[in-house]
Amino acid sequence: MKVNLFLQAPYRYLPDDFETKYESVCSIPYSLVTRDGMYSSIRDFMDELMLGARSGYDGVAVTEHGQSSYDMVPNPDLISSALAYMTETEGLDVAVYPMGRSLGKAREPLRAAEEYAMIDVMSGGRLVAGLTVGLSYDANLNNGIPPIEVRPRFDENLELVLRAWREQEPFAWNGRYTQYPMVNMWPRPLQENVPVWITGIGNPRTMRMCFDRGFWFNYLSWFGAKLTGKRIFDRMWEQADEAGVARNPYRIGFLQTIAVAETDERAETEYGPHAEYAFRKGLGSIPIEKLGLPGAIDINGVKALIKDPGDFGLYHRMRTATFRDLVEAGVVVVGSPDTVAEQLLAFCREYGIGNLHAMLGFGSLPRHLVMKNIHLFAEEVLPRLRTLWTDTDHEHHWWPSRLGGTPIAYDITATTKAGANAR
């Protein structure tokens, strides 16, 4: 199993009454911010990522969220480029994984392709390329993209990005949303086949597109893995079966918020208030309709939500959720190394998951506790997870070859066997 350290960059000093005074983390006034609070939040975030890179994690992963205080990373490539240079300088064989450039909102898709290529070169071929469609509050409200355009923009931009990486000769691009008289990107990625990972929230169309085109699918368990895991992963493997691809655990990724301490009791005491901060004042404060405005989700996604609204698990009451609520729903896995390892192994084994993204910093968690969480997980949990799937003959085709993967070519065209462009 591959295990990545995943971190967001939250602003850690929101007021105690935030939940009652402000609509969400995406619409609060910047007047709440202090210079010292902002600087320390970002500086600690970078230091924590580098600790993970030095501690034996397979990769370090970050995301993109514009105009929000729960993840102050408007462009993950800024962070990833710094990580690429520092880890290469220190000789650290760790994947650099910007988990999501949102192509559904991109007005300059070639810039996204160029930045990813530059990161791959700076890292010596260690880029894992994360691409996403995009959440409505970001793509539509923050960036002004009409909801009905988000998915077709993603399809078109994805095809351009993949072709720009692969073509050796200049070409013209005459798309619906962007036009380039000449595409001649410098530099190209060092990797012949950059691993492409698509992150989604459970839309069967996105899953099927990944399986048809040879990509990897990534699910983020913000809503409580114990509530959503079975329906999401069963759906995922059903899509794989329909696409006629093997149930290879390495093509599935799973993100989980995790808190490790010396004992179960100590873990709850140390991490409880900060986990409540993370979900009450973070993602859980965003009105659910702003995650998927009408028109932004294709018909297959709408059908899935109508058939099984449980895809959103605990989300409807995260704004008031207690730490115990979060634990019981599986939003957070917490406890001693034994407790955490047993729960993670059981879940990943049951659903066939070969890549875990361990979110070990969250909410208002101070620097020393994030560092402790990263270190203790690396020392006492990570070695036990690595043994999962070693007794199978599955190969990891979605990981850089420099780091032991065996990447395969993928389909760069936008039309899938399932009719991906049909709305």
Stockholm file with secondary structure:
# STOCKHOLM 1.0

chainA/1-423         MKVNLFLQAPYRYLPDDFETKYESVCSIPYSLVTRDGMYSSIRDFMDELMLGARSGYDGVAVTEHGQSSYDMVPNPDLISSALAYMTETEGLDVAVYPMGRSLGKAREPLRAAEEYAMIDVMSGGRLVAGLTVGLSYDANLNNGIPPIEVRPRFDENLELVLRAWREQEPFAWNGRYTQYPMVNMWPRPLQENVPVWITGIGNPRTMRMCFDRGFWFNYLSWFGAKLTGKRIFDRMWEQADEAGVARNPYRIGFLQTIAVAETDERAETEYGPHAEYAFRKGLGSIPIEKLGLPGAIDINGVKALIKDPGDFGLYHRMRTATFRDLVEAGVVVVGSPDTVAEQLLAFCREYGIGNLHAMLGFGSLPRHLVMKNIHLFAEEVLPRLRTLWTDTDHEHHWWPSRLGGTPIAYDITATTKAGANAR
#=GR chainA/1-423 SS CEEEEECCCCCCCCCTTHHHHCSCTTSCCGGGCCHHHHHHHHHHHHHHHHHHHHTTCSEEEECCCTTCSSCCCSCHHHHHHHHHHHHHHTTCCCEEEECCEETTSCSCHHHHHHHHHHHHHHTTSCBCEEEECCCHIIIIIITCCCHHHHHHHHHHHHHHHHHHHHCSSCEEEECSSCEEEEECCSSCCSSSSCCEEEEESSCHHHHHHHHHHTCEEEEECTTCHHHHHHHHHHHHHHHHHHHTCCCCGGGEEEEEEEEECSSHHHHHHHHHHHHHHHHHTTGGGSCGGGTSCTTSSCHHHHHHHHHCGGGGGGGGGGGGCCHHHHHHHTSEEEESHHHHHHHHHHHHHHHTCCEEEEECCCTTCCHHHHHHHHHHHHHHTHHHHTTTTTTSCCCCCSSCGGGTCCCCCCCCSSCCTTCTTCC
#=GC SS_cons         CEEEEECCCCCCCCCTTHHHHCSCTTSCCGGGCCHHHHHHHHHHHHHHHHHHHHTTCSEEEECCCTTCSSCCCSCHHHHHHHHHHHHHHTTCCCEEEECCEETTSCSCHHHHHHHHHHHHHHTTSCBCEEEECCCHIIIIIITCCCHHHHHHHHHHHHHHHHHHHHCSSCEEEECSSCEEEEECCSSCCSSSSCCEEEEESSCHHHHHHHHHHTCEEEEECTTCHHHHHHHHHHHHHHHHHHHTCCCCGGGEEEEEEEEECSSHHHHHHHHHHHHHHHHHTTGGGSCGGGTSCTTSSCHHHHHHHHHCGGGGGGGGGGGGCCHHHHHHHTSEEEESHHHHHHHHHHHHHHHTCCEEEEECCCTTCCHHHHHHHHHHHHHHTHHHHTTTTTTSCCCCCSSCGGGTCCCCCCCCSSCCTTCTTCC
//
